[in-house]
Amino acid sequence: MFNNQKVISLIFHPLSLTFYNFLALILYTSIRGAVLGFDITLFFLGIVVIPIFYISAVTYNQNIDIQWSSFFEQNTLSTQKILIYSVLYSLVFLIFILNLSEVFFERYKPMFAFLSIGITFSLVLAVLLSLLKKDTNLKILFPTFFALSCLLFSMKVPGLGDLNTKGMNFFHWMVLANFLIFILQIFMFQKNKDQDRKGLILGIGIGIISPITLYLLTYGI
C-alpha cells in the first residue's frame, strides 16, 4: 500500500504537474469542439504516456526496480540517461508544436511554445548539472517554473497583447495553485531527511532562471 507521501508524490509528479498546467491553459483558451479534444489528447499522450513509455523501457532494459514517486530524486546513471532522453524528446515535441497548424492552438500558440521551450531549457540545465554530479530536484523545479511563467503571463502573454482583466485573474489563480504545490513539495522535502538540500536549491534556481531568461529574450532585455 502506498502511504500518503507516495500518493501525493505521484499526483504531483513532474509529468502530472506539466499536464495539469497545459490542460488548464488549453481550457482557458477559446478553443472548443473537436479541436479541443485533439489538443487535450495530444498533451496527454505527449506529456504523460510517451515519457512513461520510454522511461519504463530504459529501466526495464537495465533491470532497475524504480519507485515512480521518487525516481527523479535518485542520482543514478539511469536518471542521467533518462534526463538526456527527456531533453531529446522535448526538442521533438517542441518542433512538433511549432510546426503544428494554428488551427489547433489559434492565437495561443506562442504561449504553449514558450512553455515548451522553457521546459526544454530547464531539462538541458538539469542534464548539465547531472553530468557535473549535481542532482536537481525536478519536483521543486516544475512548480517553480510554472508559477513564475504564469506570473509573467499575467503581465503579458507572448503573442497576446490584448489580455483582459479576466485573463489576468486566471493566471493569478494558476500562480496560486502552483505555489501551493511548491509549498507542499517543500513540506514533503522536509519530511524526507534523505533528500539533497542542494538539489532543492538547484531546482528552485532553474525554475526561476528559465522563464525569466525566455521572457527577457522575447521582449528584450
Buried (B, 14 or more C-beta within 10 A) or exposed (E): EEEEBBEBBBEBBBBBBBBBBBBBBBEBBEBEEEBBEBBBEBBBEBBBEBBEEBBEEBBEEEEBEBEBBBBBBEBBEBBBBBBBBBBEBBBEBBEEBEEBEEEBBEEBBBBBBBBBBBBBBBBBBBBEBBEEEBBBBBBBBBBBBBBBBBBBBBEBBBBBEEBEEEBBEBBBEBBEBBBEBBEBBBEBBEEEEEBBEEBBEBBBBBBBBBBBEBBEEBEEE
